Amino acid sequence: MIEKILPPQVAVVEALSDPVDAALFPGEEELIRNSVESRRKEFTTARWCARRALGVLGFAPVPILKGERGAPIWPEGVVGSMTHCAGYRAAAVARRADLLSVGMDAEPHEPLPDGVHETIALPAEQQRERELRRTAPEICWDRLLFSAKESVYKVWFPLTHRWLGFEQADIVLHSNGTFTADLLIPATDPDPALPGGATSTPTGFRGRWLVADGLVATAIAVENEPDTPAR
């Protein structure tokens, strides 16, 4: 599913159930030692997907540990993203030589729980959603917006190592399966060191979305900047 909205440089592996042979690697068990069984299964299967996606790129299986703010730690020279929700787990990875960052998210295609939409949607976003619901009421636009914001954060953080709140991304959803994100970062914020390889703080992203099989998926891939050395 998600591979349909990501460029061909990205290796994607998905799972609709939890394989019996999915197992944790050294160091991963400590990350979920106190988690409930459902959380353990989605965590384990997402990493099962990630190792197989890395294998497509020619990388040996390795533990996928957590770094700053829980971001996955990928092998040197790799960028990627993982997602999981009820009945679906996936991982997407690419070589840094091909892409600077990848962010993707999957959610059940159903309305957000009560009270969530108001906390994540800007007034302008809510107005645009009302217009979209009039033309395509079969789409859960509130859940799609949430997923797009998740993808924005996942692609943003590896580039900047900075937090990004829901209110700092203005998402414009388009009915043709695309979206744009305008990042509302105050101009007075200091420009940080950008360990992700970007030469300037991103001001926006373009992504794609898809609704199928009871799921909504969003994805963003940032191309490597010219003259940026691959690391």
Disulfide bonds with the S-S distance in Angstrom:
none
